[in-house]
């Protein structure tokens, strides 16, 4: 399956690149002096095709809290970076392997394994800042310039390898690159190593400017080097981001040259990390025991709070919902409006067949934070558990207007519309999902089915016109793909 996925990915990107790079000769210059071959708009178009392939091929994490955290940290970094185009797209891949990647057009991806390996927010932010630097310095576009356009297919293969590297089976990605490029790859990897050094330097500047401890980059590098030294197989991140002693020394040297500042540990990161640990724990009873031990050994208010939440998650994963609520209660008393705590309590209510409590609880908090994505999706889950399918669908439809590119939201909405018995809207939500994974024939088919239902039911002319317009848009996307 993985092999066919690799072949499909390479074929897709080989097909996409010539179209993206050559089909838009009339695009005006954007004044970017980094790359003369590819414009920012062309990079964005290529990136969206790449993102569609990732969505279609890789298992992703739908947890709204994790996704919201990634977006918050990355936008905080991006606002203080050298990025000119702030259209960013994010994806969290469901894999314990440590990896992260950037692609043209502001595509930022991480494996959940990054949460497992980065012990604090500064270390996590260092990887995000590094990936943002790849985008801001336009390393993919510069690679085309370096190759003098004659080796554009090489870039397609390298991008396809990123898709494979994004999963736990990185060996296929390495083999794909080597087999496709041979000696030419060696030149590209030398260029990539210089890109890594530049991304480190620019990324650390971004970290400092955004208020993150720039030493987080060197401490993470040191730990990864130790893993690589004593392990039989290096983390996937090191296969696509070669790590050397000189890179570590460079990161350490730059960190001590920034003006001294006080940096406080970030609790939210530890809460997200606890959710990931709970997600991957195979023995939930052991997780409870380990979490209890850590809470008993806590020596500060910060560690007590983070370990208490981790124990609440461990109880939740072990289906001990009353104990999870009991463990969460002191945290909610201290910070009753922290969204992570509120969502977790709502998840507990819903899981223990008390969706009514979850609905009432979340409605109060949504009045304080209207439109908040994690709160809204927890609210939709509670409504679904209460079998209020039409209400849940209405909630998600409103949310989709603010997050139209959230393919996981559209997938869930399609399922919920089915439970609500609104078959036309099932097809319309599915069409949006298929559009976002670039399966245009299926998107068109779903819209045609919706149009037939609406026509048979005597829908208003405006509704039929809207659906026909959407079908036309999908047909245009399919022609340009």
C-alpha positions in Angstrom: 0.0 0.0 0.0 2.8 2.4 0.9 4.6 1.7 -2.4 1.5 2.5 -4.4 1.0 5.6 -2.3 4.6 6.7 -3.1 4.1 6.1 -6.9 0.8 8.1 -6.8 2.5 10.9 -4.9 5.4 11.2 -7.3 3.1 11.0 -10.3 0.8 13.7 -8.8 3.7 16.1 -8.1 5.4 15.5 -11.5 2.1 16.4 -13.1 1.4 19.4 -10.9 4.8 21.1 -11.1 4.9 21.8 -14.8 1.3 23.1 -14.7 1.9 25.3 -11.7 5.3 26.6 -12.9 4.5 27.2 -16.6 0.7 27.7 -16.9 0.7 31.1 -15.3 3.1 33.3 -17.4 1.0 36.4 -16.9 1.4 36.5 -13.2 2.9 39.9 -12.2 6.2 40.1 -10.3 5.7 40.3 -6.6 9.0 42.0 -6.0 10.6 39.0 -4.3 14.3 38.8 -4.9 14.9 35.4 -3.5 13.7 33.4 -6.5 13.3 34.6 -10.0 11.8 31.4 -11.3 8.7 30.8 -9.1 6.4 33.5 -7.8 4.7 33.4 -4.4 1.4 32.6 -6.0 2.8 29.7 -7.9 4.4 28.4 -4.7 1.0 28.7 -3.0 -0.8 26.8 -5.7 1.9 24.0 -5.6 1.6 23.9 -1.8 -2.2 23.4 -1.9 -1.8 20.5 -4.3 0.8 19.0 -1.9 -1.5 19.5 1.1 -4.4 17.7 -0.7 -2.1 14.7 -1.2 -1.1 14.7 2.4 -4.8 14.9 3.5 -5.7 12.1 1.2 -2.8 9.8 2.0 -1.7 10.3 5.6 -3.6 9.5 8.9 -4.2 12.8 10.7 -5.2 13.8 14.2 -8.6 15.5 14.5 -8.3 16.7 18.1 -9.4 20.3 17.9 -7.3 21.3 21.0 -4.1 20.0 19.5 -4.8 21.6 16.1 -5.7 24.9 17.8 -2.5 24.8 19.8 -0.4 24.2 16.7 -2.1 27.1 14.9 -1.7 29.5 17.9 2.0 28.8 18.3 2.8 28.9 14.6 0.9 32.1 14.0 2.7 33.7 17.0 6.0 32.7 15.4 4.9 33.7 11.9 3.9 37.2 13.0 7.5 37.8 14.0 9.2 36.0 11.1 10.4 37.0 7.7 7.3 35.5 6.0 5.8 37.7 3.3 2.8 35.5 2.7 1.0 34.6 5.9 -1.4 32.2 4.3 -0.5 29.1 6.3 -2.0 25.7 6.3 -1.4 23.0 9.0 -1.6 19.3 9.4 -0.9 17.0 12.3 -0.1 13.5 11.3 -1.0 10.6 13.5 2.4 9.1 14.1 4.6 8.5 17.1 7.7 9.1 14.9 9.4 12.4 15.4 9.1 14.5 12.3 8.1 17.9 10.9 8.1 19.4 7.5 7.5 22.5 5.4 6.3 22.7 1.9 5.9 25.6 -0.6 3.0 27.9 0.0 3.0 27.9 3.8 2.3 24.2 4.4 3.5 23.3 7.9 3.2 19.7 9.1 4.1 17.9 12.3 3.8 14.4 13.6 2.3 13.9 17.0 5.7 12.4 17.8 7.1 15.9 18.1 4.9 16.4 21.2 6.4 13.2 22.6 10.0 14.3 22.0 10.0 18.0 22.7 9.9 18.3 26.5 8.8 21.9 26.6 7.2 24.6 24.5 10.5 26.2 23.5 11.7 22.9 22.0 8.5 22.5 20.2 8.6 26.1 18.9 12.1 25.6 17.7 10.9 23.1 15.2 8.0 25.3 14.1 10.3 28.3 13.7 12.8 26.2 11.7 10.0 25.0 9.4 8.6 28.6 9.0 12.2 29.7 8.1 12.2 27.1 5.2 9.0 28.8 3.9 10.1 32.4 4.5 13.5 31.8 2.8 11.7 30.0 0.0 14.1 27.1 -0.1 12.0 25.1 -2.5 11.9 27.9 -5.0 15.6 28.6 -4.5 16.2 24.9 -5.2 14.6 25.3 -8.6 16.8 28.4 -9.3 19.8 26.4 -8.2 18.9 23.6 -10.5 18.4 26.1 -13.5 14.9 24.7 -14.1 16.3 21.7 -16.0 15.9 19.5 -12.9 12.3 20.6 -12.0 11.2 16.9 -11.8 13.9 16.4 -9.1 12.0 18.9 -6.9 8.8 16.9 -7.6 10.5 13.7 -6.3 11.9 15.5 -3.3 8.4 16.8 -2.5 6.9 13.4 -2.9 9.5 12.0 -0.5 8.3 14.5 2.1 4.9 12.8 2.0 6.5 9.5 2.7 8.9 10.9 5.3 5.8 12.4 7.1 4.8 8.9 8.1 6.6 6.4 10.4 7.9 4.4 7.5 10.7 6.8 6.5 12.8 4.1 4.9 10.6 4.2 1.8 11.0 8.0 1.6 14.8 7.7 1.6 14.8 4.9 -0.9 12.5 6.9 -3.2 14.8 9.9 -3.2 18.0 7.8 -3.8 16.5 5.7 -6.5 15.1 8.7 -8.4 18.0 11.1 -8.2 21.3 9.3 -7.8 24.3 11.7 -8.2 22.0 14.7 -8.7 20.6 14.1 -5.3 24.0 14.5 -3.7 24.2 18.0 -5.0 20.6 18.8 -3.8 21.4 17.4 -0.3 24.5 19.6 -0.1 22.2 22.5 -1.0 19.7 21.2 1.6 22.3 21.2 4.3 23.0 24.9 3.7 19.2 25.4 3.9 19.1 23.6 7.3 21.8 25.9 8.7 20.0 29.0 7.4 16.7 27.8 8.7 18.3 27.3 12.1 19.7 30.8 12.2 16.5 32.5 10.9 14.3 30.2 13.1 16.2 31.1 16.3 15.8 34.9 15.5 12.1 34.3 15.0 11.9 32.4 18.4 13.6 35.2 20.2 11.5 37.9 18.6 8.3 36.0 19.4 9.1 35.5 23.0 10.3 31.9 23.0 13.6 30.8 24.6 16.0 30.3 21.6 18.0 27.8 23.6 15.2 25.4 23.0 16.6 24.6 19.6 20.0 23.5 21.0 18.6 21.4 23.8 16.3 19.6 21.4 19.1 19.0 19.0 21.3 17.6 21.8 18.6 15.1 22.8 18.0 14.1 19.2 21.8 13.5 18.7 21.8 11.3 21.8 18.9 9.3 20.5 20.7 9.0 17.1 23.9 7.9 18.8 22.5 5.2 21.0 19.6 4.0 18.9 19.6 1.5 16.1 17.6 3.8 13.8 17.6 7.6 13.8 14.4 9.5 14.2 12.7 10.3 10.9 13.2 14.0 11.6 17.0 13.4 11.3 16.6 11.7 8.0 15.0 14.7 6.4 16.9 17.3 8.6 20.5 16.0 8.9 21.9 16.9 12.3 25.6 17.4 12.8 27.8 18.5 15.7 28.4 21.8 13.9 24.7 22.5 13.7 24.3 21.8 17.4 27.3 24.1 18.3 25.9 26.8 16.0 22.5 26.7 17.7 24.1 26.7 21.2 26.4 29.6 20.3 23.6 31.8 18.8 21.4 31.1 21.9 23.9 32.6 24.3 24.4 35.8 22.2 20.7 36.9 22.5 20.0 39.4 25.3 19.2 37.7 28.5 15.6 37.3 29.3 13.4 35.3 31.8 11.4 32.6 30.2 8.5 30.9 32.1 7.4 27.3 31.3 4.2 27.1 29.4 1.5 25.0 30.9 -0.7 24.7 27.8 2.1 22.8 26.0 2.3 20.3 28.8 -1.5 19.8 28.6 -1.3 19.1 24.9 1.6 16.7 25.5 -0.4 14.8 28.1 -3.2 14.3 25.6 -0.8 12.9 23.0 0.8 10.6 25.6 -2.7 9.3 26.6 -3.6 8.8 22.9 -0.7 6.5 22.3 -0.6 4.7 25.6 -1.2 1.0 25.0 -1.6 0.0 28.6 -4.0 2.5 30.2 -3.7 1.0 33.7 0.1 1.5 33.6 -0.4 5.0 32.4 -2.5 5.7 35.5 0.2 4.3 37.8 2.9 6.3 36.1 0.9 9.5 36.2 0.1 9.0 39.9 3.8 8.6 40.6 4.7 11.7 38.7 2.0 13.7 40.6 3.3 12.5 43.9 6.9 13.6 43.0 5.8 17.1 41.8 7.9 19.8 43.4 6.3 23.0 42.1 2.9 24.3 41.4 3.6 24.1 37.7 4.6 20.4 37.8 1.6 19.6 40.1 -0.8 21.2 37.7 0.6 19.6 34.6 0.9 16.2 36.3 -2.6 16.4 37.7 -4.0 17.1 34.2 -1.9 14.1 32.9 -3.5 11.9 35.5 -7.0 13.1 34.6 -6.3 12.2 31.0 -4.9 8.8 32.1 -8.1 8.1 34.1 -10.2 9.3 31.1 -8.3 7.0 28.7 -8.9 4.1 31.2 -12.6 5.0 31.3 -12.5 6.0 34.9 -14.6 9.1 34.3 -15.6 9.9 37.9 -11.9 9.8 38.9 -11.0 12.0 35.8 -13.5 14.6 36.9 -12.3 14.5 40.5 -8.7 15.0 39.3 -9.7 17.9 37.0 -11.8 19.7 39.6 -8.9 21.6 41.4 -7.6 22.8 38.1 -11.0 24.1 37.1 -11.4 25.8 40.5 -8.1 27.6 39.9 -8.7 28.4 36.2 -12.4 27.9 35.4 -12.2 29.4 31.9 -9.1 27.7 30.6 -10.4 26.2 27.4 -8.3 23.0 27.6 -9.8 22.2 31.0 -13.3 23.1 29.9 -13.1 20.9 26.8 -11.7 18.0 28.8 -14.5 18.2 31.4 -17.0 18.3 28.6 -15.4 15.2 27.0 -15.7 13.5 30.3 -19.4 14.4 30.6 -20.1 13.2 27.1 -18.1 9.9 27.5 -20.0 9.0 30.7 -23.4 9.4 28.9 -24.2 12.8 30.4 -24.4 14.9 27.2 -27.0 17.2 28.7 -24.5 18.3 31.3 -21.9 18.8 28.6 -24.2 20.9 26.5 -25.3 23.2 29.3 -21.6 23.5 30.5 -20.3 24.3 27.0 -23.1 26.8 26.2 -22.0 28.9 29.2 -18.4 28.9 28.0 -19.3 29.5 24.3 -21.1 32.6 25.5 -17.7 33.8 26.9 -15.7 32.5 23.8 -18.2 32.5 20.9 -16.9 30.6 17.9 -13.9 29.0 19.7 -13.1 25.9 17.7 -12.3 23.3 20.4 -15.3 24.5 22.4 -17.6 24.4 19.4 -16.5 20.9 18.3 -16.9 19.5 21.9 -20.4 21.1 21.8 -21.2 19.3 18.5 -19.9 16.0 20.0 -22.2 16.4 23.0 -25.2 17.2 20.7 -24.4 14.1 18.7 -24.3 12.0 21.8 -27.7 13.5 22.8 -28.9 12.5 19.3 -29.7 16.1 18.5 -28.2 15.5 15.1 -29.8 18.5 13.3 -28.6 20.9 16.0 -25.1 19.4 15.8 -25.1 19.8 12.0 -26.2 23.4 12.3 -23.4 24.1 14.8 -20.8 22.6 12.4 -22.3 24.4 9.4 -21.7 27.7 11.1 -18.2 26.7 12.1 -17.4 25.7 8.5 -18.1 29.2 7.4 -15.0 30.3 9.4 -13.0 27.2 8.7 -13.8 26.3 5.1 -10.5 24.5 4.6 -10.9 22.2 7.6 -11.4 18.9 5.8 -11.9 17.0 9.1 -14.8 19.3 9.9 -16.5 18.6 6.6 -16.0 14.9 7.0 -17.7 15.0 10.4 -20.4 17.3 9.1 -21.3 14.8 6.3 -21.7 12.0 8.8 -23.8 14.1 11.1 -26.1 15.2 8.2 -26.6 11.6 7.5 -27.7 10.9 11.0 -30.0 13.9 10.8 -31.5 12.5 7.6 -30.6 15.5 5.4 -29.3 13.6 2.4 -28.8 16.6 0.1 -26.5 18.2 2.7 -24.7 14.9 3.2 -23.7 15.1 -0.5 -22.8 18.8 -0.2 -20.5 18.2 2.8 -18.9 15.2 1.1 -18.3 17.4 -1.9 -16.4 19.9 0.2 -14.3 17.1 1.8 -13.5 15.6 -1.6 -12.6 19.0 -3.0 -10.1 19.5 -0.1 -8.4 16.2 -0.9 -8.4 17.0 -4.6 -10.7 14.1 -5.6 -12.6 16.3 -8.0 -14.5 13.5 -9.8 -16.1 12.4 -6.5 -16.7 16.0 -5.5 -18.5 16.7 -8.8 -20.6 13.4 -8.4 -21.7 14.4 -4.9 -22.8 17.9 -6.0 -24.7 16.4 -8.9 -26.5 14.0 -6.5 -27.4 17.0 -4.2 -28.6 19.0 -7.2 -30.9 16.1 -8.3 -32.4 15.9 -4.8 -33.0 19.6 -4.6 -34.5 19.7 -8.1 -36.8 16.7 -7.3 -37.9 18.5 -4.1 -38.7 21.7 -5.9 -35.9 23.8 -4.4 -35.7 27.5 -4.9 -34.0 28.6 -8.1 -31.3 30.3 -6.1 -30.3 27.0 -4.4 -30.2 25.2 -7.7 -28.1 28.0 -9.2 -25.7 27.8 -6.3 -25.1 24.1 -6.7 -24.6 24.5 -10.5 -22.0 27.2 -9.8 -20.2 24.8 -7.4 -20.2 22.1 -10.0 -18.7 24.5 -12.5 -16.0 25.4 -10.0 -15.1 21.8 -9.4 -15.0 21.1 -13.2 -12.6 24.1 -13.6 -10.4 22.7 -10.8 -10.4 19.3 -12.4 -9.4 20.7 -15.7 -6.5 22.6 -14.2 -5.3 19.7 -12.0 
